[in-house]
Amino acid sequence: MLHLKSESTNQWLNQVDQHLDEILIDHAHCERKAATTAMNLMNSYTENRDLCREMTRIVEEELEHFEMVLRLLDERGIKFRRLAAGPYGRKLNALVGNQEPERAVDRLLIASLIEARSCERFDLLSKHVRQRDPALADFYASLFESEARHHTTYVRLAEHFTSREDARVRLAQLSLEESVILAEGSELPRMHS
């Protein structure tokens, strides 16, 4: 369902154990960036009414999630602050083609993969902290469904710009690249490191 070619490793869970506060701060930034991505797509493809409708929903949900994570940080006494961005998003976005409609397809499919990886990480995080932090586990479990829905929405919208078959082929290619980027990892403890 998520079209991912790899699973997260114990290396990331070790980062969670050692730097949970920073992972949570990064999660807030990820939600804000996800809303920005949806707005940028809406601005780029304004003539596509279905895309604009779906992006409006995604922007609203991502901003709601941003607020939820900020409340979580406040409840835990964690100060929200800027963080240096990890390389994951930058490397993925470097794969976007320059010419339309391939550019639109790539942007939508990369957004779908980021949502899929978030979904996978939220599920893993929820299970990993369940024994020691049930409230945090419940919080991450509650986000799973919307992230999965965003993933499938982005994949469906890519089919507005190319055939279903071509979208699936490109998704498989990008997913393979995503798994390579993820395997490279990052020293920075991030939601997508």
Steps between C-alpha positions, in 0.01 A plus 500: 500500500776748587721419200818509710795286393662485845424505868646729762794359691601472863743786434203736484346350814832560678474866398145504639625358831789746526336815358123470537456871572675595177301242300177651639611853410588380150159338472336839553717643222405207274131574544556867417705406193232255388243781508739719300551226242125467452463879463783509247334226297171688509676816381678316220195312367215739578305395191466145634189526717527149646860562600411835659213343694722223634788735577263722701407199714861397541612852596228513766591158640874565497456832682274328751773239553757780536291651779456157662877443506558850639253421782683172562830689524346749744356220715845345521682826565692478173584837345413520131791637301658501158701194405744443219320302232612147436595396145201272433256752350767689307633180342152381409403833348819496291341209309218718364507540123518843338232466232125476541307277535781282638578769755145488637508120515831499686394769747181313584667160525782632717241658729327161508822324601573750776149442635550123471829515688339716768223246529750216538705696753196603706393136523851388594537779755163419654595136548851583619393733784176320596631348826672810636281777357146383417371856445765568235434159345129581474578839349709348220255219440227762453691664213548182297171508310525858376860454383399187308208686345729786394732249337223346291359843411833616361539180296149538359561863409819411313272306264347833392829573325589159357355153458446276802760257367761772448428646844554157659824445311631840608383440857700176509809682369467782751431256781822317424687832509327587828622176655858580394475849650358357821776235518762777481351633822597816680680584819222748572220339699198578285165345422645402160867442586 
